[in-house]
Amino acid sequence: GYHLVVERYYQGVALVRPYSYWVWADLAAVTVALGPAVVAAVRRGLGSPRRALLTDPVLLLGLAALAAILFADVSGLSKAETERIWLPFGAWLLPMTALLPRPGRRWWLAAQAATALAVNHLLLTGW
């Protein structure tokens, strides 16, 4: 079945939206869906010392989810499927927000809510 899907892709929408479009568009879509707090937490997690990766289960879980998302993106097997395929992996990135500094967590929560409201009110989607 996979070979037929690839063939149909290159016969149709690939003429308008090539593979390189999906690489960046899918990452942008999942980034917006996860929100600014998760993005900040992932950046903070990636800046952690290497030994923390082996001892902190939140880091290990989050980085495994990030690796799965990146693999799905580079493989090209999930073009335009971020809303169905990648969001379950995004849920495994949410615990990384515990890595954010305690005093700023309320501001990150407010930023998450503002982003969600902006996306819901400013973007008109078919679903």
Accessible surface in RSA format (square Angstrom, percent):
REM  Atomic radii and reference values for relative SASA: ProtOr
REM  Chains: A
REM  Algorithm: Lee & Richards
REM  Probe-radius: 1.40
REM  Slices: 20
REM RES _ NUM      All-atoms   Total-Side   Main-Chain    Non-polar    All polar
REM                ABS   REL    ABS   REL    ABS   REL    ABS   REL    ABS   REL
RES GLY A   1    90.52 111.6   0.00   N/A  90.52 111.6  42.24 115.9  48.28 108.1
RES TYR A   2   118.80  55.5 107.50  61.2  11.29  29.4  87.82  66.0  30.97  38.2
RES HIS A   3   150.80  82.4 145.58 101.2   5.22  13.4  99.27 102.3  51.53  60.0
RES LEU A   4    94.22  52.5  90.34  64.6   3.88   9.7  92.10  64.7   2.12   5.7
RES VAL A   5    98.73  65.0  95.93  86.8   2.80   6.8  97.87  85.0   0.86   2.3
RES VAL A   6    44.24  29.1  42.57  38.5   1.67   4.0  44.24  38.4   0.00   0.0
RES GLU A   7    87.41  50.2  79.95  60.5   7.46  17.8  31.18  60.3  56.22  45.9
RES ARG A   8   135.37  56.8 127.70  65.1   7.67  18.3  53.41  73.0  81.97  49.7
RES TYR A   9    24.40  11.4  17.40   9.9   7.00  18.2  23.89  18.0   0.51   0.6
RES TYR A  10   124.86  58.3 111.31  63.3  13.55  35.3  81.70  61.4  43.16  53.2
RES GLN A  11   106.23  59.4  80.03  58.5  26.20  62.4  43.76  93.1  62.47  47.4
RES GLY A  12    36.30  44.8   0.00   N/A  36.30  44.8  31.99  87.8   4.31   9.6
RES VAL A  13    68.53  45.1  58.33  52.8  10.20  24.6  63.31  55.0   5.22  14.2
RES ALA A  14    15.93  14.6   6.25   9.6   9.67  22.0   6.41   9.0   9.52  25.2
RES LEU A  15   148.69  82.8 113.40  81.1  35.28  88.7 117.37  82.4  31.31  84.3
RES VAL A  16   118.53  78.0  93.66  84.8  24.87  59.9  98.18  85.3  20.35  55.2
RES ARG A  17   100.26  42.1 100.04  51.0   0.22   0.5   6.66   9.1  93.60  56.7
RES PRO A  18    66.53  48.5  64.75  59.0   1.78   6.5  66.53  54.9   0.00   0.0
RES TYR A  19    84.68  39.5  81.58  46.4   3.10   8.1  73.41  55.2  11.27  13.9
RES SER A  20    65.76  55.6  61.96  82.7   3.81   8.8  42.54  90.6  23.22  32.5
RES TYR A  21    92.02  43.0  82.33  46.8   9.69  25.2  63.77  47.9  28.25  34.8
RES TRP A  22    24.41   9.8  24.32  11.8   0.09   0.2  24.41  13.0   0.00   0.0
RES VAL A  23    23.27  15.3  22.83  20.7   0.43   1.0  23.19  20.2   0.07   0.2
RES TRP A  24   177.45  71.2 174.07  84.3   3.38   7.9 152.30  81.2  25.15  40.8
RES ALA A  25    29.58  27.2  17.70  27.3  11.87  27.0  25.19  35.5   4.38  11.6
RES ASP A  26     7.02   4.9   6.99   7.0   0.03   0.1   0.03   0.1   6.99   7.0
RES LEU A  27    40.22  22.4  39.96  28.6   0.26   0.7  40.22  28.2   0.00   0.0
RES ALA A  28    57.31  52.7  48.47  74.8   8.85  20.1  56.58  79.7   0.74   2.0
RES ALA A  29    45.56  41.9  32.05  49.5  13.51  30.7  41.05  57.8   4.51  11.9
RES VAL A  30     6.22   4.1   5.82   5.3   0.41   1.0   6.22   5.4   0.00   0.0
RES THR A  31    60.11  42.8  57.32  58.1   2.79   6.6  37.96  51.0  22.16  33.5
RES VAL A  32    70.77  46.6  62.67  56.7   8.10  19.5  66.49  57.8   4.28  11.6
RES ALA A  33    63.29  58.2  22.71  35.0  40.58  92.3  33.78  47.6  29.51  78.2
RES LEU A  34    21.50  12.0  17.07  12.2   4.43  11.1  18.84  13.2   2.66   7.1
RES GLY A  35     5.30   6.5   0.00   N/A   5.30   6.5   5.30  14.5   0.00   0.0
RES PRO A  36    42.52  31.0  34.72  31.6   7.80  28.4  40.09  33.1   2.43  15.1
RES ALA A  37     4.59   4.2   4.59   7.1   0.00   0.0   4.59   6.5   0.00   0.0
RES VAL A  38     0.88   0.6   0.88   0.8   0.00   0.0   0.88   0.8   0.00   0.0
RES VAL A  39    55.78  36.7  53.13  48.1   2.65   6.4  55.52  48.2   0.25   0.7
RES ALA A  40    22.16  20.4  14.10  21.8   8.06  18.3  18.71  26.3   3.46   9.2
RES ALA A  41     0.00   0.0   0.00   0.0   0.00   0.0   0.00   0.0   0.00   0.0
RES VAL A  42    17.96  11.8  17.96  16.3   0.00   0.0  17.96  15.6   0.00   0.0
RES ARG A  43   181.88  76.4 170.09  86.7  11.78  28.1  48.99  67.0 132.89  80.5
RES ARG A  44   122.43  51.4 108.78  55.5  13.64  32.5  31.82  43.5  90.61  54.9
RES GLY A  45     3.09   3.8   0.00   N/A   3.09   3.8   0.04   0.1   3.05   6.8
RES LEU A  46   107.14  59.7  78.33  56.0  28.81  72.4  80.55  56.6  26.58  71.5
RES GLY A  47    66.90  82.5   0.00   N/A  66.90  82.5  35.94  98.6  30.96  69.3
RES SER A  48    36.95  31.2  16.47  22.0  20.48  47.2   8.40  17.9  28.55  40.0
RES PRO A  49    80.05  58.3  66.59  60.7  13.46  48.9  78.68  65.0   1.37   8.5
RES ARG A  50   208.74  87.6 194.14  99.0  14.60  34.8  77.41 105.8 131.33  79.6
RES ARG A  51   185.05  77.7 179.77  91.6   5.28  12.6  68.15  93.1 116.90  70.8
RES ALA A  52    23.36  21.5  21.37  33.0   1.99   4.5  23.36  32.9   0.00   0.0
RES LEU A  53    53.83  30.0  53.55  38.3   0.27   0.7  53.55  37.6   0.27   0.7
RES LEU A  54   145.87  81.2 116.53  83.4  29.34  73.7 117.50  82.5  28.37  76.4
RES THR A  55   109.22  77.7  79.86  81.0  29.37  70.0  72.97  98.0  36.25  54.8
RES ASP A  56    38.18  26.7  34.87  34.7   3.31   7.8  13.26  31.2  24.92  24.9
RES PRO A  57    98.42  71.7  92.31  84.2   6.11  22.2  95.68  79.0   2.74  17.0
RES VAL A  58    42.44  27.9  40.59  36.7   1.85   4.5  42.02  36.5   0.42   1.1
RES LEU A  59     3.67   2.0   3.67   2.6   0.00   0.0   3.67   2.6   0.00   0.0
RES LEU A  60    95.72  53.3  95.60  68.4   0.12   0.3  95.60  67.1   0.12   0.3
RES LEU A  61    68.06  37.9  63.93  45.7   4.13  10.4  67.44  47.4   0.62   1.7
RES GLY A  62     0.05   0.1   0.00   N/A   0.05   0.1   0.00   0.0   0.05   0.1
RES LEU A  63    37.67  21.0  33.00  23.6   4.67  11.7  33.38  23.4   4.29  11.5
RES ALA A  64    59.20  54.4  44.76  69.1  14.44  32.9  52.77  74.3   6.43  17.0
RES ALA A  65     5.99   5.5   1.55   2.4   4.44  10.1   5.15   7.3   0.84   2.2
RES LEU A  66    34.25  19.1  34.25  24.5   0.00   0.0  34.25  24.1   0.00   0.0
RES ALA A  67    57.91  53.2  49.54  76.4   8.37  19.0  54.30  76.5   3.61   9.6
RES ALA A  68    31.11  28.6  20.16  31.1  10.96  24.9  27.98  39.4   3.14   8.3
RES ILE A  69     3.27   1.9   3.27   2.4   0.00   0.0   3.27   2.4   0.00   0.0
RES LEU A  70    79.16  44.1  78.80  56.4   0.36   0.9  79.16  55.6   0.00   0.0
RES PHE A  71   148.03  74.1 142.32  88.1   5.71  14.9 147.31  89.3   0.71   2.0
RES ALA A  72    17.10  15.7  13.69  21.1   3.41   7.8  16.74  23.6   0.36   1.0
RES ASP A  73     6.71   4.7   2.47   2.5   4.24  10.0   1.49   3.5   5.22   5.2
RES VAL A  74   101.74  67.0  93.85  85.0   7.89  19.0  93.85  81.5   7.89  21.4
RES SER A  75    42.27  35.7   9.59  12.8  32.67  75.3  20.02  42.6  22.25  31.2
RES GLY A  76     9.67  11.9   0.00   N/A   9.67  11.9   6.31  17.3   3.37   7.5
RES LEU A  77   103.84  57.8  74.08  53.0  29.76  74.8  77.19  54.2  26.65  71.7
RES SER A  78     5.46   4.6   4.32   5.8   1.14   2.6   4.44   9.5   1.02   1.4
RES LYS A  79    47.46  23.2  35.07  21.5  12.39  29.5  15.60  14.0  31.86  33.9
RES ALA A  80    44.14  40.6  31.36  48.4  12.78  29.1  36.59  51.5   7.55  20.0
RES GLU A  81    44.48  25.5  44.48  33.7   0.00   0.0   9.32  18.0  35.16  28.7
RES THR A  82    13.66   9.7  13.49  13.7   0.17   0.4   2.28   3.1  11.38  17.2
RES GLU A  83    76.46  43.9  59.83  45.3  16.63  39.6  30.86  59.7  45.60  37.2
RES ARG A  84   163.22  68.5 141.97  72.4  21.26  50.6  63.22  86.4 100.00  60.6
RES ILE A  85    68.72  39.1  61.60  45.9   7.12  17.2  65.65  47.3   3.07   8.3
RES TRP A  86     0.00   0.0   0.00   0.0   0.00   0.0   0.00   0.0   0.00   0.0
RES LEU A  87    69.32  38.6  63.39  45.4   5.92  14.9  63.77  44.8   5.54  14.9
RES PRO A  88    77.09  56.2  68.28  62.2   8.81  32.0  76.18  62.9   0.91   5.6
RES PHE A  89    73.04  36.5  73.04  45.2   0.00   0.0  73.04  44.3   0.00   0.0
RES GLY A  90     0.22   0.3   0.00   N/A   0.22   0.3   0.22   0.6   0.00   0.0
RES ALA A  91    55.70  51.2  44.23  68.3  11.47  26.1  46.12  65.0   9.58  25.4
RES TRP A  92   135.09  54.2 134.85  65.3   0.24   0.6 111.00  59.2  24.10  39.1
RES LEU A  93     2.52   1.4   2.52   1.8   0.00   0.0   2.52   1.8   0.00   0.0
RES LEU A  94    84.34  47.0  82.24  58.8   2.10   5.3  82.35  57.8   1.99   5.4
RES PRO A  95    52.05  37.9  39.81  36.3  12.24  44.5  51.48  42.5   0.56   3.5
RES MET A  96     0.23   0.1   0.23   0.2   0.00   0.0   0.11   0.1   0.12   0.2
RES THR A  97    39.80  28.3  37.31  37.8   2.48   5.9  15.17  20.4  24.63  37.2
RES ALA A  98    60.87  56.0  43.98  67.9  16.89  38.4  49.47  69.7  11.40  30.2
RES LEU A  99    40.43  22.5  29.86  21.4  10.57  26.6  33.96  23.8   6.47  17.4
RES LEU A 100     9.11   5.1   6.77   4.8   2.34   5.9   6.77   4.8   2.34   6.3
RES PRO A 101    61.84  45.1  52.88  48.2   8.96  32.6  61.84  51.1   0.00   0.0
RES ARG A 102   181.21  76.1 168.49  85.9  12.72  30.3  63.30  86.5 117.91  71.5
RES PRO A 103   120.78  88.0  90.35  82.4  30.43 110.6 102.64  84.7  18.15 112.8
RES GLY A 104    20.64  25.4   0.00   N/A  20.64  25.4  19.24  52.8   1.40   3.1
RES ARG A 105    86.11  36.2  81.18  41.4   4.93  11.7  40.18  54.9  45.93  27.8
RES ARG A 106   205.61  86.3 198.95 101.4   6.65  15.8  72.07  98.5 133.54  80.9
RES TRP A 107   196.58  78.9 192.10  93.0   4.48  10.5 164.22  87.6  32.36  52.5
RES TRP A 108    79.20  31.8  78.89  38.2   0.31   0.7  67.00  35.7  12.20  19.8
RES LEU A 109   126.80  70.6 123.71  88.5   3.09   7.8 125.99  88.5   0.81   2.2
RES ALA A 110    52.62  48.4  41.93  64.7  10.69  24.3  49.19  69.3   3.44   9.1
RES ALA A 111    32.91  30.3  24.95  38.5   7.96  18.1  31.99  45.1   0.91   2.4
RES GLN A 112    43.03  24.1  38.13  27.9   4.90  11.7  18.15  38.6  24.88  18.9
RES ALA A 113    51.50  47.4  43.10  66.5   8.41  19.1  51.06  71.9   0.44   1.2
RES ALA A 114    59.45  54.7  50.42  77.8   9.03  20.5  55.58  78.3   3.87  10.3
RES THR A 115    38.05  27.1  33.31  33.8   4.74  11.3  24.68  33.1  13.38  20.2
RES ALA A 116    52.15  48.0  43.80  67.6   8.36  19.0  51.50  72.5   0.65   1.7
RES LEU A 117   107.78  60.0 107.08  76.6   0.70   1.8 107.31  75.4   0.47   1.3
RES ALA A 118    43.05  39.6  35.51  54.8   7.54  17.1  42.30  59.6   0.75   2.0
RES VAL A 119    49.23  32.4  46.46  42.1   2.77   6.7  48.08  41.8   1.15   3.1
RES ASN A 120   109.84  75.7  82.44  79.7  27.40  66.0  18.77  45.2  91.08  88.0
RES HIS A 121   143.55  78.5 108.76  75.6  34.79  89.0  82.43  85.0  61.12  71.1
RES LEU A 122   145.08  80.8 114.70  82.1  30.38  76.4 117.57  82.6  27.50  74.0
RES LEU A 123   105.39  58.7  93.22  66.7  12.16  30.6  94.94  66.7  10.45  28.1
RES LEU A 124   180.73 100.7 147.00 105.2  33.73  84.8 148.48 104.3  32.25  86.8
RES THR A 125    67.22  47.8  43.08  43.7  24.14  57.5  35.63  47.9  31.59  47.8
RES GLY A 126    88.06 108.6   0.00   N/A  88.06 108.6  41.96 115.2  46.10 103.2
RES TRP A 127   221.31  88.8 160.60  77.7  60.70 142.5 160.15  85.4  61.16  99.2
END  Absolute sums over single chains surface
CHAIN  1 A     8890.8       7455.5       1435.4       6341.5       2549.3
END  Absolute sums over all chains
TOTAL          8890.8       7455.5       1435.4       6341.5       2549.3
